[in-house]
Amino acid sequence: MSPVLIACLLLGGLLLFGVPVAFSLAVAGAVGLFMIGGWDSLVGILETTTLSSVSAYELVSIPMFILMAEFVILSGIANGLFEAAALWVGRIRGGLAMATALAGAGFGAISGSSTASAATLASTSLPAMLRQGYDPRLASGVVAISGTLAMLIPPSVALVLYGVIADISVGKLLIAGVIPGLIVTLAIMLTVYVIVLFDPKAAPTAVSVPWRAKLASLKELGPMLLLFGLITVCIYTGLSTPTEASAIGALGALGLAVRSGNFSLTAFMSACSRSARTTCMILLIIVGAHIFGYFFTLTRTTYSIVTWVSALPLDPFVILAIILFGYIVLGCVMDQAAILILTVPVVLPVIKALGFDPVWFGVMVVVTAELGMVTPPVGLNVFVVSKTTGMPLGTVFHGVWPHVVAHILILVLLTVVPGLVMWLPSNMQ
């Protein structure tokens, strides 16, 4: 049995038995390296991998964006976002569900954390919808899918990870997510509209709100729009790198937390502690993936895969569809950070050989990863919504299926019209 097959089977077995992804990758890679190079080769790689794999300057933006998300949660701004959005679209049948999508986009624009966004929306918008008489499936489904917008709309930890792994501009990737993020937001709202069009009982209508109240609600959106605009403009115009912009965002979110009156030393330390734990988890996965990646490189596995795929008598778009379907399947059972770190070094050379742009593909991967956050058997956002609200898992999974179909249609649209992804980054300074 070849070392590659043994290492892959070992990796699959460790993951199956619940061993953390970082340690599964490290152990499987170490065993493979020992089999092909012996003890000296293994020790030499382990001595250098830990530092070299996490020393990229761009990785500093990950703890900053995570910390920004924690401070935004502390500020309580998500409550204001949902209430303001509800005032503007709440009169429409299904308006509160549409407001949840808008609040998810707004929260994602200043957090970058999908699970944090889902948990916050579950504790704010979901109870409001249930009080209004919304179908629990519609309400919980739109909350779960709206949380995924944080993966795409900048700042996005997933896009930062992809950029670092693929060695391409993180700034272009973050800006490339803006238009697709808006499209996904509109698609969620349109899906809600179609659902209530065919089933009016799923969502009631609401009373109209005076314009004075609508305009007054914009005060709640001001700080969020300012912070999001500052980060995006700094990256787009080249005034700062994504890493510097992430630090600006964290400082701005800290200011929002202080302004809200919820700030305390205990809350500050708790936010920093959670950010540190999440960052350490991601960095450990990166280290483990690099150990496994060295093994793949030394065995020329990546080269063999690229050569084999390039020789397939299939249209490049068919191969792309197969790859994206693989990402959906992986997203059902694995953490998105682990998927990116494990697959991008292998898949990206294939994508380049097929003639696709790596920036465009990065956005496609993240949109696909959004599906993995809401599809069984894992569906992390579904579990977050269920745990936060006590809603049965089956109810939430049933509610997200119309949005899964809409996401697949968006993938088709972005494939047919790649300019929707590439127009903004191609005009960056």
C-alpha positions as CSV (number, residue, x, y, z in Angstrom):
1,M,0.0,0.0,0.0
2,S,1.4,3.4,-1.0
3,P,2.4,6.0,1.6
4,V,-0.1,8.4,0.1
5,L,-3.0,6.0,0.5
6,I,-2.0,5.1,4.0
7,A,-1.8,8.8,5.1
8,C,-5.1,9.6,3.5
9,L,-6.8,6.6,5.2
10,L,-5.2,7.6,8.5
11,L,-6.5,11.1,8.1
12,G,-10.0,10.0,7.3
13,G,-10.0,7.6,10.3
14,L,-8.8,10.2,12.7
15,L,-11.5,12.6,11.6
16,L,-14.1,9.9,11.7
17,F,-13.2,9.2,15.4
18,G,-13.5,12.9,16.3
19,V,-9.9,13.8,16.6
20,P,-9.5,17.6,16.1
21,V,-8.7,18.6,12.5
22,A,-5.4,20.2,13.3
23,F,-4.0,17.1,15.1
24,S,-5.5,14.7,12.4
25,L,-3.6,16.6,9.7
26,A,-0.4,16.8,11.7
27,V,-0.4,13.1,12.7
28,A,-1.3,11.8,9.2
29,G,1.3,14.1,7.6
30,A,4.0,13.1,10.1
31,V,3.4,9.4,9.5
32,G,3.6,9.9,5.7
33,L,6.8,11.9,6.0
34,F,8.3,9.2,8.2
35,M,7.4,6.5,5.7
36,I,9.1,8.3,2.7
37,G,12.0,10.1,4.4
38,G,12.7,8.5,7.7
39,W,13.1,10.1,11.1
40,D,15.7,12.8,10.1
41,S,13.4,14.1,7.4
42,L,10.4,14.2,9.7
43,V,12.3,16.0,12.5
44,G,13.7,18.6,10.1
45,I,10.3,19.5,8.7
46,L,8.7,19.6,12.1
47,E,11.4,22.0,13.4
48,T,10.8,24.5,10.7
49,T,7.1,24.1,9.9
50,T,5.6,25.6,13.1
51,L,7.2,29.0,12.5
52,S,7.2,29.2,8.8
53,S,3.5,28.3,8.3
54,V,2.2,31.0,10.6
55,S,4.6,33.8,10.0
56,A,2.8,35.4,7.1
57,Y,2.1,39.1,7.8
58,E,-1.4,38.9,6.4
59,L,-2.4,36.3,9.1
60,V,-2.4,39.2,11.7
61,S,-5.7,40.3,10.2
62,I,-7.4,37.1,11.4
63,P,-7.2,37.8,15.1
64,M,-8.0,41.5,14.4
65,F,-11.2,40.7,12.5
66,I,-12.2,38.1,15.1
67,L,-11.7,40.7,17.9
68,M,-13.7,43.2,15.9
69,A,-16.6,40.7,15.8
70,E,-16.4,40.2,19.5
71,F,-16.4,43.9,20.2
72,V,-19.4,44.4,17.8
73,I,-21.3,41.7,19.7
74,L,-20.4,43.5,23.0
75,S,-21.7,46.8,21.6
76,G,-25.2,45.3,21.0
77,I,-25.3,47.0,17.6
78,A,-27.0,44.0,16.0
79,N,-30.2,44.8,17.9
80,G,-30.3,48.2,16.3
81,L,-29.5,46.9,12.9
82,F,-32.5,44.5,12.9
83,E,-34.9,47.1,14.3
84,A,-33.8,49.7,11.8
85,A,-34.2,47.2,8.9
86,A,-37.5,46.0,10.2
87,L,-38.9,49.6,10.1
88,W,-37.9,50.0,6.4
89,V,-39.2,46.7,5.0
90,G,-41.4,45.4,7.8
91,R,-44.6,46.5,6.1
92,I,-44.1,43.9,3.3
93,R,-45.4,40.4,3.9
94,G,-42.4,38.6,5.2
95,G,-40.7,41.9,5.9
96,L,-39.2,40.9,9.2
97,A,-37.5,37.9,7.5
98,M,-36.2,40.3,4.8
99,A,-35.0,42.6,7.6
100,T,-33.1,39.6,9.1
101,A,-31.2,39.3,5.8
102,L,-30.3,43.0,5.8
103,A,-29.3,42.8,9.4
104,G,-27.1,39.7,8.6
105,A,-25.4,41.6,5.8
106,G,-24.8,44.6,8.1
107,F,-23.5,42.5,10.9
108,G,-21.3,40.5,8.6
109,A,-19.9,43.8,7.2
110,I,-18.4,44.6,10.6
111,S,-17.8,41.1,12.1
112,G,-16.5,38.6,9.6
113,S,-17.7,35.7,11.8
114,S,-20.5,33.5,10.5
115,T,-21.3,31.7,13.7
116,A,-21.2,34.9,15.7
117,S,-23.6,36.5,13.2
118,A,-26.0,33.5,13.3
119,A,-26.0,33.4,17.1
120,T,-26.7,37.2,17.4
121,L,-29.5,37.1,14.8
122,A,-31.0,34.0,16.5
123,S,-31.2,35.9,19.8
124,T,-32.6,39.1,18.2
125,S,-34.6,38.6,15.0
126,L,-35.9,35.1,15.5
127,P,-37.9,35.8,18.7
128,A,-39.4,38.9,17.0
129,M,-40.5,36.9,14.0
130,L,-42.1,34.2,16.1
131,R,-44.0,36.8,18.2
132,Q,-45.4,38.2,14.9
133,G,-46.7,34.7,13.9
134,Y,-44.1,33.7,11.4
135,D,-43.7,30.0,10.4
136,P,-40.9,28.6,12.6
137,R,-39.3,27.0,9.5
138,L,-39.2,30.2,7.5
139,A,-38.0,32.2,10.5
140,S,-35.2,29.9,11.6
141,G,-34.1,29.1,8.0
142,V,-33.6,32.8,7.1
143,V,-31.6,33.4,10.3
144,A,-29.3,30.4,9.6
145,I,-28.6,31.4,6.0
146,S,-28.3,35.2,6.8
147,G,-25.5,34.4,9.2
148,T,-23.4,33.0,6.4
149,L,-23.2,36.4,4.8
150,A,-20.3,37.2,7.2
151,M,-18.2,34.7,5.3
152,L,-18.5,36.7,2.1
153,I,-19.0,40.4,2.8
154,P,-15.7,42.0,3.9
155,P,-14.1,41.6,6.4
156,S,-14.1,37.9,5.8
157,V,-11.8,35.6,7.7
158,A,-12.5,32.9,5.1
159,L,-11.3,35.1,2.2
160,V,-8.2,36.2,4.2
161,L,-7.3,32.5,4.8
162,Y,-7.8,31.7,1.1
163,G,-5.6,34.6,0.1
164,V,-2.8,33.6,2.4
165,I,-2.9,30.0,1.3
166,A,-3.2,30.8,-2.4
167,D,-0.6,33.6,-2.2
168,I,-2.7,36.2,-3.9
169,S,-3.9,39.7,-2.9
170,V,-6.0,39.6,0.2
171,G,-7.2,43.1,-0.6
172,K,-8.5,42.1,-4.0
173,L,-10.3,39.1,-2.5
174,L,-12.0,41.1,0.2
175,I,-13.2,43.7,-2.4
176,A,-14.3,40.9,-4.8
177,G,-16.7,39.7,-2.1
178,V,-18.7,43.0,-2.0
179,I,-21.0,42.6,-5.1
180,P,-21.5,38.8,-4.6
181,G,-22.4,39.6,-1.0
182,L,-25.0,42.1,-2.1
183,I,-26.4,39.6,-4.6
184,V,-26.7,36.8,-2.0
185,T,-28.5,39.3,0.4
186,L,-31.0,40.1,-2.3
187,A,-31.4,36.4,-3.2
188,I,-32.3,35.7,0.5
189,M,-34.9,38.4,0.4
190,L,-36.3,37.3,-2.9
191,T,-36.5,33.7,-1.6
192,V,-38.5,34.9,1.3
193,Y,-40.8,36.8,-1.0
194,V,-41.3,33.7,-3.2
195,I,-42.0,31.5,-0.1
196,V,-44.7,33.9,1.3
197,L,-46.1,34.4,-2.2
198,F,-47.0,30.7,-2.4
199,D,-47.7,30.3,1.3
200,P,-49.1,33.6,2.7
201,K,-49.7,32.0,6.1
202,A,-46.0,31.6,6.6
203,A,-45.6,35.3,7.3
204,P,-48.1,38.0,8.3
205,T,-48.2,41.6,7.1
206,A,-47.3,44.4,9.4
207,V,-48.6,47.9,10.0
208,S,-47.0,50.8,8.2
209,V,-44.4,53.0,9.9
210,P,-44.3,56.8,9.6
211,W,-41.3,58.2,7.7
212,R,-40.1,60.1,10.7
213,A,-39.5,56.8,12.5
214,K,-37.8,55.3,9.5
215,L,-35.4,58.3,9.2
216,A,-34.8,58.2,12.9
217,S,-33.7,54.6,12.7
218,L,-30.8,55.6,10.4
219,K,-29.0,56.8,13.5
220,E,-28.6,53.2,14.5
221,L,-27.1,52.4,11.1
222,G,-24.7,55.3,11.1
223,P,-21.9,53.8,13.2
224,M,-22.0,50.5,11.3
225,L,-22.0,52.1,7.9
226,L,-19.1,54.4,8.9
227,L,-17.0,51.4,10.2
228,F,-17.8,49.3,7.1
229,G,-17.1,52.1,4.7
230,L,-13.9,53.0,6.4
231,I,-12.5,49.5,6.2
232,T,-13.6,49.0,2.6
233,V,-12.4,52.4,1.3
234,C,-9.1,52.0,3.0
235,I,-8.5,48.6,1.3
236,Y,-10.0,49.7,-2.1
237,T,-8.0,52.9,-2.4
238,G,-4.8,51.4,-1.1
239,L,-4.6,53.7,1.9
240,S,-3.9,50.7,4.1
241,T,-3.3,47.0,3.7
242,P,-6.0,44.6,4.8
243,T,-3.9,43.9,7.9
244,E,-3.8,47.6,8.8
245,A,-7.5,47.9,8.0
246,S,-8.3,45.0,10.3
247,A,-6.6,46.8,13.2
248,I,-8.6,50.0,12.4
249,G,-11.8,47.9,12.4
250,A,-11.0,46.3,15.7
251,L,-10.3,49.8,17.2
252,G,-13.5,51.2,15.7
253,A,-15.5,48.2,17.1
254,L,-14.0,48.8,20.5
255,G,-15.1,52.4,20.3
256,L,-18.7,51.2,19.5
257,A,-18.6,48.9,22.5
258,V,-17.4,51.8,24.8
259,R,-20.1,54.1,23.3
260,S,-22.8,51.6,23.9
261,G,-22.2,51.6,27.7
262,N,-21.7,47.8,27.7
263,F,-18.0,48.0,28.0
264,S,-16.2,46.8,31.2
265,L,-12.8,45.3,31.9
266,T,-14.3,41.9,32.4
267,A,-16.2,42.1,29.1
268,F,-13.0,43.3,27.4
269,M,-10.9,40.4,28.7
270,S,-13.6,37.9,27.9
271,A,-13.7,39.2,24.3
272,C,-9.9,39.0,24.0
273,S,-9.9,35.5,25.4
274,R,-12.5,34.2,23.0
275,S,-10.6,35.8,20.1
276,A,-7.4,34.2,21.2
277,R,-8.9,30.8,21.4
278,T,-10.5,31.0,18.0
279,T,-7.2,32.4,16.5
280,C,-5.2,29.6,18.1
281,M,-7.6,27.0,16.6
282,I,-7.1,28.4,13.1
283,L,-3.3,28.7,13.4
284,L,-3.1,25.1,14.7
285,I,-5.1,23.9,11.6
286,I,-2.7,25.9,9.4
287,V,0.4,24.2,11.0
288,G,-1.2,20.7,10.7
289,A,-2.2,21.4,7.1
290,H,1.4,22.5,6.2
291,I,2.8,19.3,7.6
292,F,0.4,17.3,5.5
293,G,1.0,19.6,2.6
294,Y,4.8,18.9,2.8
295,F,4.0,15.2,2.5
296,F,1.9,15.8,-0.6
297,T,4.6,17.9,-2.1
298,L,7.4,15.4,-1.6
299,T,5.3,12.6,-3.0
300,R,4.3,14.8,-6.1
301,T,0.7,14.0,-5.3
302,T,-0.5,17.5,-6.3
303,Y,1.4,17.4,-9.6
304,S,-0.1,14.0,-10.4
305,I,-3.6,15.3,-9.6
306,V,-3.2,18.4,-11.8
307,T,-1.8,16.2,-14.7
308,W,-4.6,13.7,-14.4
309,V,-7.4,16.3,-14.2
310,S,-5.9,18.4,-17.1
311,A,-6.0,15.2,-19.3
312,L,-9.6,14.5,-18.6
313,P,-11.8,14.7,-21.8
314,L,-14.2,17.1,-20.0
315,D,-15.2,20.7,-20.4
316,P,-13.4,22.9,-17.9
317,F,-16.8,24.1,-16.5
318,V,-17.8,20.4,-15.9
319,I,-14.6,19.9,-13.9
320,L,-15.3,23.2,-12.0
321,A,-18.8,21.9,-11.2
322,I,-17.4,18.7,-9.8
323,I,-14.8,20.6,-7.7
324,L,-17.5,22.9,-6.2
325,F,-19.8,19.9,-5.5
326,G,-16.9,18.4,-3.6
327,Y,-16.6,21.6,-1.5
328,I,-20.4,21.3,-0.7
329,V,-19.9,17.7,0.4
330,L,-16.8,18.6,2.5
331,G,-18.7,21.5,4.0
332,C,-21.3,19.1,5.4
333,V,-18.7,17.3,7.6
334,M,-15.7,19.7,8.1
335,D,-14.9,23.1,9.4
336,Q,-14.6,25.7,6.6
337,A,-11.1,26.9,7.7
338,A,-9.9,23.3,7.6
339,I,-11.4,22.7,4.2
340,L,-9.7,25.8,2.7
341,I,-6.3,25.0,4.3
342,L,-6.5,21.3,3.2
343,T,-7.8,21.7,-0.3
344,V,-6.7,25.0,-1.8
345,P,-3.0,23.9,-2.2
346,V,-4.2,20.9,-4.2
347,V,-7.2,22.4,-6.1
348,L,-5.8,25.8,-7.0
349,P,-3.1,24.5,-9.5
350,V,-5.9,22.6,-11.2
351,I,-8.1,25.7,-11.4
352,K,-5.2,27.7,-12.9
353,A,-4.5,25.0,-15.4
354,L,-8.1,25.1,-16.5
355,G,-7.8,28.9,-17.1
356,F,-9.9,30.2,-14.3
357,D,-8.9,33.3,-12.2
358,P,-7.8,32.5,-8.7
359,V,-9.5,35.6,-7.2
360,W,-12.8,34.6,-8.8
361,F,-12.4,31.0,-7.7
362,G,-11.8,32.2,-4.1
363,V,-15.2,33.9,-4.0
364,M,-16.8,30.9,-5.6
365,V,-15.3,28.7,-2.9
366,V,-16.6,30.9,-0.1
367,V,-20.1,31.1,-1.6
368,T,-20.0,27.3,-1.9
369,A,-18.8,27.1,1.7
370,E,-21.8,29.0,2.8
371,L,-23.9,26.0,1.7
372,G,-21.8,23.8,3.9
373,M,-22.7,26.0,6.9
374,V,-26.4,25.1,6.5
375,T,-26.5,21.6,5.0
376,P,-26.7,18.3,7.0
377,P,-25.3,16.4,8.7
378,V,-23.1,19.2,10.4
379,G,-24.5,22.5,9.2
380,L,-22.7,24.6,11.9
381,N,-25.0,27.6,11.6
382,V,-28.1,25.4,11.9
383,F,-26.7,23.9,15.1
384,V,-25.9,27.4,16.4
385,V,-29.5,28.6,15.7
386,S,-31.0,25.5,17.3
387,K,-28.8,25.7,20.4
388,T,-29.4,29.4,20.8
389,T,-33.2,29.2,20.5
390,G,-34.1,25.6,21.4
391,M,-35.6,25.2,17.9
392,P,-35.6,21.5,16.7
393,L,-32.8,20.8,14.2
394,G,-35.3,19.4,11.7
395,T,-37.3,22.6,11.6
396,V,-34.2,24.7,10.9
397,F,-32.9,22.3,8.2
398,H,-36.3,22.3,6.6
399,G,-36.3,26.1,6.5
400,V,-32.9,26.5,4.8
401,W,-33.5,24.3,1.8
402,P,-35.1,27.0,-0.4
403,H,-32.1,29.2,0.3
404,V,-29.7,26.3,-0.6
405,V,-31.5,26.2,-4.0
406,A,-31.1,29.9,-4.4
407,H,-27.4,29.7,-3.5
408,I,-26.9,27.1,-6.3
409,L,-28.5,29.5,-8.7
410,I,-26.2,32.2,-7.6
411,L,-23.2,30.0,-8.2
412,V,-24.4,29.5,-11.8
413,L,-24.9,33.2,-12.2
414,L,-21.4,34.0,-11.0
415,T,-20.0,31.4,-13.3
416,V,-21.8,32.7,-16.3
417,V,-21.0,36.4,-15.5
418,P,-17.6,36.4,-13.7
419,G,-17.5,40.2,-14.1
420,L,-19.9,40.4,-11.1
421,V,-16.9,39.2,-9.0
422,M,-14.0,40.7,-10.8
423,W,-15.2,44.3,-11.7
424,L,-14.4,45.9,-8.4
425,P,-11.0,44.3,-7.8
426,S,-9.9,44.9,-11.4
427,N,-10.4,48.7,-10.7
428,M,-8.6,48.8,-7.4
429,Q,-5.7,51.3,-6.9
